[in-house]
Amino acid sequence: MTSTEPPSGGRPGEPLAPGTVLRVLAPDGSPRSAVPLEVARAARERGRGLLGRDAVQGALLLSPASAVHTLGMRFAIDVAFLDREWRVRSVRTMRPGRLGLPRPWARHVLEAEAGAMAGWGLSPGARVTVEDTGSGGSSESDGETHG
């Protein structure tokens, strides 16, 4: 099942359910990898992102979001900007203390530890989906700013 609403369940910024994953798809739609996922839906959660953490297991989805910063971060992160169709448009690594430029076309942003996204095959042109494998359903979220 696919929807335009953010995934339901869990508290903002926490894993939605034990089986919530980000599925990375190749441009042809074939699966590349499944990654544990947290979702930040509330403005406060998106604004905090990964601040105050020493690491992250999997990825954090900021939705809606179109920009991020690493001011006050303790480690470098990979950042992927996704459009409304859940396609990766840009991936970059940001060191701590940086302010990223807004991407007007971005609707969602993924954050992970630096180097992780390359290992998942997450690159421009890839598509992602959000899936709750614990209940058998899947959904996609919509997304705009993290600052």
N, C-alpha and C positions, 0 to 999 in steps of 0.2 A: 504494500500500500504506500502510495506517495502523497504527500500533502505539501502545502506552502506554509504551514504553521510550524513553529519550533517544536522539536520533540517534547513530549510531555513526560512528567514523572521526575523524581529527584528534586533536589534543591539547586538553585542556580550556582554554577561553579563546581558542582560535585558530579561524579558519575551519575548518569540518569538511572542506570540499573547495572547489575554486574555484567550483563552482556551487551552494553552499548558500545558500538564500534563505528569507526570511520572506515568505510570501504573505499580504497583507492582503485580507480578503474583506468585502464589504458585508454588512449584516444579511440580505439576501436570498441570499447565497452567491456573488454575482458578484464577480470579481476587481477589486481597486482598484489594487494595486501590488505589486511584488516588491522586496525590500530585502536587500542583502548582510547575512549573519548570522554572528555568533560565538556559541558556546554555552559557558557556564560550568557544568559539571556537578559538579565536585569542590567540597567545602565551602570549601577554600582559595581556589579560583577565584571562587566566588560571593561570598566575603567581600571579595575585592579588587575585583571588578567593574571599573569604569573608573578606579579610583584610580591616580594616577601618569601618566595620559595627558593629552595636550593636546587630543585630538580623537578621534572614532571614525567610521569609515566604516560606515554602515549602523546596525545595532543589535546589542546584546548581550542574549542570553537567559539569565536566571538561573533554573535549574530543578533542584530545587524552590526556591521562594522566596515569601515573603509580606511582606517589608519591605526597605527599603533606607535607606542614609544617604549623605550627600554630604560627610561630614567629611574634610577633606584633598583634596577635589576641586579641580580647576583651572578648571572651567567648569560652567555650569548644564546640567542634563539634563532631558529628558522621561522620565517613568516611567509605564509602563502595567502595571496589575495585571490578570492573566487568571485565570479560574476553571478548573476541571477540564475543561470543554468547550472550552477555548481561546477563550472569548469575553472581550472587553475589558470589564471592569467599571468601571474608573476610569483616567483619565489625568491626570497633574499635572506641572507643571514645578517642579523643585527647584533652588534656588540652592545654591552651595557652602556647607558648614558646617551643614547641616540634618540632623536625625534624623527619619526618617519613622516613622509609626505602623504597626504590623503590621496587616495585613488578614487576619483568620482564614480567610476564604473563598478567599483568593488561593492559587493553586498555582504560578503562573509570574509572572515579572516581566521586562519588556523595558526596556532603557535605551538612550537615543539622545541626540544633541545637542539642546538646547532648540530647539523649533520644528519639528523634523524630523517628528514624528508627525502633526501637522496636515497637512503636505504629503503624507503617505502615505495620508491618509484614515483614520488609526487613531484611533477615537473609541469611547466606550461603545456596546456593541451589535455592533461589528464582530467578526469571527472571524478567527483567524490559523491558518496551517499552516506547518510547517517542511518544506522540500523540498530534496532533493539533485538538482538538475537535471543534474549531471554524469553520474550513473548512471541517470537516468530514473526513480528511485524517489522516494517521498515518505514522510515519517514525522512523527509528532507526539511531543512530549516531555511528561513530567510534572514537576511542581515544588514551596521554602519559605523560607529566610531568607538575607538578605544583610546583613551588619552590620559 
